[in-house]
Amino acid sequence: MRTHCSAAIDGAHEDDIWHTCWVPGKHQLASAGSDEVVKIWNAQTGEIEGTLKDGEYAITSLDIDAQGKQALTSSMDHKLRVWDISSTTTNSKPTLTIDAGAINGWKSRFLRSTGEDVEPLIASSTDRGVIKLWSARTGKQMRELNTSRPKFLYALATSPDGTKIACAGVGGHVYLFDVESGMMSCTFSGHSDNVRSVSFSADSKLLVTASDDKQIQLHDARYGNPAATFLGHYGWVLSAEMHPSGMYIASGSVDTKVKIWDVAQRSCAETHSQHSQAVWSVSWQRSSADVAVTRPMLASAGEDCSINLYDPLLA
């Protein structure tokens, strides 16, 4: 696989960009960070198609549901907000606001429902090693998942099949929970420093983690086995995400580089150097249930307030 930086949106935000997330099945990219606003971009034109803002606090987390109809944000005012993005408008207001309490919603993710009769949930991470689960309909807290280690959880991910939740943070441990039982199914302790990012493969079988120890690790999420380690960044790795095919991993780092790793070869296939400061987010374009994305684009963003878009080159 080869990619090239096909577009750069300079000055995309007024301050650091911490998150990017694609609307499944569309050429729409959402971004957010310390300037308190979510922007939704047309990735083909580079134009803003909508903005979401309801407060004066930095946004610490951004997610979009599998249907591409709702966005979820966490902010430093301790609130989780759900937004209707099915018809994007500027300055639309949230459809649900959850007051999670002090540092009870640092990261938040939609949890994909496994059946029509199953309550749709939102997961959020805390600074005490606890994952809280909330009703996505009412905002009521439903239950908690406890790692038994009172550490700040910087990273949170829910599996595409809706059966697993992964979290990690201070100290380097990664925890995997079974949603149905609420039990911890396994832990990974391969990192020697704080973990900044966790993400699942499209088939929910693998988990990718990125850490201040400059490593990216790949884990078998079914059996709890380590699968691979990728080395090559010269600073904290802040974000890592697997390509929908499972063949590649993209990563972003404090060293300002975006790297693409070949999973089979266990090696770095490409390095991109367009960013001038730390890269906080990398994300691959995703398919939806109705629309297949055959050649996913990659997005990156960071402290230089810019968004870069990468197109796969045809063989």
C-alpha positions, 0 to 999 in steps of 0.5 A, spaced: 500 500 500 502 507 498 498 513 500 500 520 498 498 527 502 492 529 497 490 535 501 491 539 507 486 544 511 491 549 514 488 553 520 482 548 521 481 549 528 484 555 532 487 551 537 490 544 538 486 538 534 486 532 538 480 528 535 478 526 528 473 521 526 469 519 519 462 519 518 461 511 516 460 511 508 461 518 507 466 523 505 465 527 511 470 528 517 469 530 524 474 534 528 475 537 535 480 539 540 481 544 545 478 550 541 471 547 544 468 546 537 466 540 533 467 541 525 464 537 520 468 537 513 467 535 506 473 531 505 473 532 497 472 539 497 475 541 504 469 545 506 466 545 512 459 542 512 457 543 519 459 545 526 457 543 533 458 547 539 455 547 546 460 550 551 466 553 553 471 547 554 476 543 550 473 537 547 476 531 550 473 525 546 469 525 539 466 519 536 460 517 531 456 512 531 456 506 526 450 509 522 453 515 521 447 519 524 449 521 531 456 524 534 458 523 541 463 528 545 466 529 552 468 536 554 472 538 560 466 541 563 465 533 565 459 533 560 457 527 555 453 530 549 450 526 543 448 530 537 444 529 531 448 529 525 443 526 520 442 533 517 448 537 519 447 544 521 451 549 524 451 550 531 446 545 532 444 543 539 445 536 543 439 531 543 442 529 550 447 531 555 449 527 561 453 530 567 458 525 568 461 528 574 468 530 575 473 527 570 468 521 569 467 522 562 474 523 559 473 519 553 466 516 551 464 511 546 458 509 543 457 501 544 454 498 538 447 495 540 447 487 539 440 486 538 433 490 537 431 489 545 438 491 548 439 498 551 443 502 547 449 504 551 455 509 552 461 508 555 465 513 558 472 513 562 474 516 569 480 518 572 479 512 577 480 506 573 472 505 572 468 505 566 461 507 566 455 505 562 450 510 560 443 509 557 444 513 550 436 514 550 435 517 557 442 519 560 441 514 566 447 511 569 446 503 568 452 500 571 460 500 572 466 496 570 472 496 574 479 495 573 481 494 580 486 499 579 485 507 581 489 509 575 487 515 570 484 512 563 486 516 557 484 511 552 477 507 551 474 503 545 468 499 544 468 493 539 465 494 532 461 488 534 458 491 541 461 485 545 467 488 548 470 494 551 478 496 552 481 501 556 488 503 558 492 509 561 497 511 566 502 505 568 501 502 561 496 496 563 490 495 558 484 492 560 479 488 556 471 487 558 466 483 556 460 487 555 454 482 556 457 479 563 461 485 565 467 481 567 474 483 565 476 478 560 484 479 560 489 484 561 495 486 557 501 489 560 506 489 554 507 497 555 512 500 560 509 507 560 502 510 559 497 508 554 494 514 549 490 510 544 486 503 544 482 501 538 479 495 535 480 492 528 474 492 523 472 484 525 473 486 533 478 480 533 485 485 534 486 490 539 491 496 537 495 500 543 499 506 542 504 508 548 508 513 551 514 508 551 514 509 543 511 503 541 505 500 538 502 493 540 497 489 536 493 484 541 489 478 540 482 480 543 479 473 543 484 470 547 488 475 550 495 474 547 500 479 544 501 479 537 506 484 534 510 490 536 512 496 532 518 500 533 520 506 529 517 513 532 522 517 536 517 520 541 510 518 545 505 515 540 499 518 541 494 515 536 494 508 532 488 505 528 488 499 524 486 499 516 479 496 515 482 491 511 486 489 517 493 489 513 495 496 515 496 500 522 496 508 521 500 512 527 501 519 529 506 521 534 509 527 538 515 526 533 510 530 528 510 523 523 505 519 521 507 512 519 503 506 516 505 499 518 505 493 514 502 488 519 504 482 515 511 484 515 511 487 522 515 493 519 514 501 517 511 501 510 511 509 509 512 515 513 509 522 512 512 528 515 507 534 513 505 536 520 510 541 524 508 539 531 505 533 535 500 528 531 494 527 536 489 523 531 489 518 525 483 515 523 481 511 517 475 512 513 470 507 514 464 503 511 457 503 513 452 498 513 449 501 506 455 504 503 462 500 502 468 504 502 473 500 497 479 505 498 479 508 505 482 515 506 486 516 512 486 523 516 491 526 521 491 532 525 495 535 531 498 541 535 499 545 528 492 546 527 492 542 521 488 536 518 492 532 512 488 527 508 491 521 505 489 518 498 491 510 497 495 510 490 492 505 485 497 499 484 
